[in-house]
Amino acid sequence: LDRIASAFTYYRSYTKVPAEKKLMEEKYSFLKTFEDFVHWFNDVEHIEEQEMMRWSHFRKQTDYICDANNNVIVDLLFPVEDMERGLELLHKRYHFTEEVPHKNKSAPQKYDKLPVKAIERYFSEDFKIWNQAINDKIIFNHNNKPGLNLPEENSVSYA
């Protein structure tokens, strides 16, 4: 939910895309807070038909990281909590030395008082994939076999 709250805040306050800014001001101006957004999300029928839901920050992450059969197609998938280890593995695998800054870092929020069931339903595949990544720590996709756990670091070969 933090990702959705972040997306809402971005579009509400920071987007530089003229069409998005205009739509937020004209069609979605009543959505002042994330709480407003959550209540609206729960009340709208066919949420997927809302133009806002096609914007990149609101798209399901599985649209980007999975194929049509919901198989993970990226080399490495790791939760933010394991970013340091995930980036270290990416550095080793692809032999790059640049540091990746962590921008826009924010503290996780609690949403237990908000009716988030509709959001959880809509993004259910995202939650499923990310819960696996969190529980397994890291998902490694090797030879197009999704969902495999990454081998221990000392047994990883990047030849």
N, C-alpha and C positions, 0 to 999 in steps of 0.2 A: 504493500500500500504506500510505502514511502515514495516509490517511483512514481505512482499516479499523483500523489500530492505534489511532488516536485514538478511533474509535467503541468499540472494545473497552475501552480505558482508561476512557472515560466510563461505560459500563455497569457495568464491574467496580467502579468506585470512586466515581462522582459522581452517578449518576442519582437524581432525587428522585421519580420515578414509582413509587408503591408496588408495582404489579404487576410492573414490570421488576426492581425491587430484590429482590422476593420470589423471582422466577424465577431471578435470578442467584445468590441465596443457596441455593436449594433444588435446582434442576435443573442449573445450570451452575457449581456451587461448585468443581468440580474444575479449572476454567479459571482458574488463578491468574495466568498471564502471557500475553502476546501469543504467545509461542512455543507454549504449551499450546493456545491457540486455533487457531493455524495447523495444528498436528498433528491436532487434533480435526476441523477443517474438511476436511482431506485424507482422514480416515478415515470420515466420516459419509456414508452413502448418502442421496440425496435431501435435500441440505442446504437446498434451498428450502422444505422442509416444516418445518424447525425454526422454532419460534415466534420465536426471537431474530432470525431473518433478516427478519422482517416489521417490526421496530422501525425507526423513521425513520432512525437513523444507519447502519443496515446495509442499508437499501434501496438498490437500484441508482440512481445519480444519473440515469440515462436515464429512470427512471420519472417523474422530476420535470421534466426539460428536453426530452423528446422526445415526439412523438405516437406513435400505435400503429404507424406505419410507420418509426419511428426517425428522423424528421426533427426537427431542432432547432427548438423553438418559442419559445425565449426570444430577446429582442432582442440580447443580448450575452453571450458566453461567453468567459471569459478565465481562464488559469491563475493561481494565487496569485502566481507569479513576476512576472506582469504586472499585478498588482493596482493599482498606482499609475496606470498608463496607462488601465486599464479603468475605474477609478472616475472618472478625469478625463473620459473619454468619456461616462459615465453622467451626470455633473454637467452637461456641456454639452447633452446630448440632452434631459434631463428638467428642466433649469433648477432644480436644487436646490443648496443651499449647505452643507448639513450635512456635517460630516466623518464618515467611517465609521472607527471605531477598529478596529485589528487586535488582537483579544484572543486569548488562548490560543496565542500564537505559540510554535512549538517547532521545534527543529532536525530536518531530515530524518534518518531512520535508514537503516541498511543492512540489507537482509534477504537478502543473497546466501547465507547459510548455512541459511536456512529453506526448506522445501519449499512454495513458493507457487503451484505450477502450478494447483491446484484453485481457488484464489482468483482467479488470473488468468483461468481459464476462466469461472468464475461471473460475474465482472465484466467480461467481454471487451468488451461494448458500451461500458461506461464507459471502459475503457482506450482503445478505438478513438477515441471522441469526444475525450477529453482529450489523447491523443497528437496528434490533429489540431490542437487548440487550442494545444498547446505548440509544435508545429512551425510553425504559421501565425501564432503569437503571439496572435491573437484571431479568434474566429469571430463574424461579424456575420450575423444573420438578418434580411434585408430583404425585405419582400413575400412572406413564407413560403418563401423560397429558402434552405434550410439550407446551412451550410458555406461561405458566401461570406466572403472576406477583407474586413476592414474597409478602406475606402478610406483613403488618406493623410489625416491630420488636416486639412490645409489644403483638401482637396476635399470634406470632409463638410459636408452641409447638413442642419440640423435644423429647417427651417421648419415 
